[in-house]
């Protein structure tokens, strides 16, 4: 999968740990209220858990929201 990240696409990293049990609605709320951004803006929003061994990306492509998740290896797991 390739996300079309161009020069106008902002990449926002949520500071601190995020409860990655959150899905579309919960992460969209964090984008709106914590990052003060529009989750449908076409920017890429990045969230990590406390152990920093899991990552979630939230991205709107114009037809809907993408939620991508990855478990990272080599971080004590």
C-alpha positions in Angstrom: 0.0 0.0 0.0 1.2 3.4 -0.8 -0.2 6.6 0.6 0.1 9.6 -1.7 2.2 11.9 0.5 3.1 15.0 -1.5 4.9 18.3 -0.6 1.6 19.8 0.7 0.9 16.8 3.0 1.7 17.5 6.6 2.8 14.8 8.9 1.7 15.2 12.5 3.2 13.1 15.3 1.0 12.9 18.5 3.3 13.7 21.4 3.3 11.1 24.2 1.7 7.7 24.3 -1.7 7.0 22.7 -4.1 4.2 23.7 -3.9 2.3 20.4 -7.1 0.4 21.2 -8.8 3.5 19.7 -10.0 3.2 16.2 -11.3 5.7 13.5 -13.5 7.7 15.8 -11.2 7.8 18.8 -8.2 8.8 16.8 -10.2 11.3 14.8 -11.3 12.9 18.1 -7.6 13.1 19.2 -6.7 14.8 15.9 -9.5 17.3 16.3 -9.2 18.1 20.0 -5.5 17.5 20.9 -3.7 18.4 17.7 -6.4 21.0 16.7 -6.4 19.7 13.1 -9.1 18.4 10.7 -8.8 14.6 10.4 -10.2 14.8 6.9 -7.5 17.4 5.8 -5.4 14.8 3.8 -2.6 15.2 6.3 -1.0 12.1 7.9 -1.4 11.6 11.7 0.9 9.3 13.5 0.3 7.7 16.9 2.5 5.4 19.0 1.9 3.4 22.2 3.7 3.8 25.5 6.3 1.0 24.7 6.8 2.5 21.3 6.5 -1.0 19.7 3.2 -0.2 17.9 2.2 2.6 15.5 -1.0 3.7 13.9 -1.5 6.1 11.0 -4.7 8.0 10.2 -5.1 9.4 6.7 -8.1 10.7 4.7 -7.8 10.1 1.0 -11.0 11.9 -0.1 -13.1 8.8 -0.3 -12.7 7.8 3.4 -10.3 7.3 6.2 -7.3 4.9 6.2 -6.2 3.4 9.5 -2.9 1.6 9.2 -1.3 -0.3 12.1 2.1 -1.9 12.5 3.8 -3.8 15.3 7.5 -3.0 15.4 10.1 -5.5 16.2 13.4 -5.1 18.0 12.1 -2.8 20.7 12.2 -5.3 23.6 9.3 -7.4 22.3 
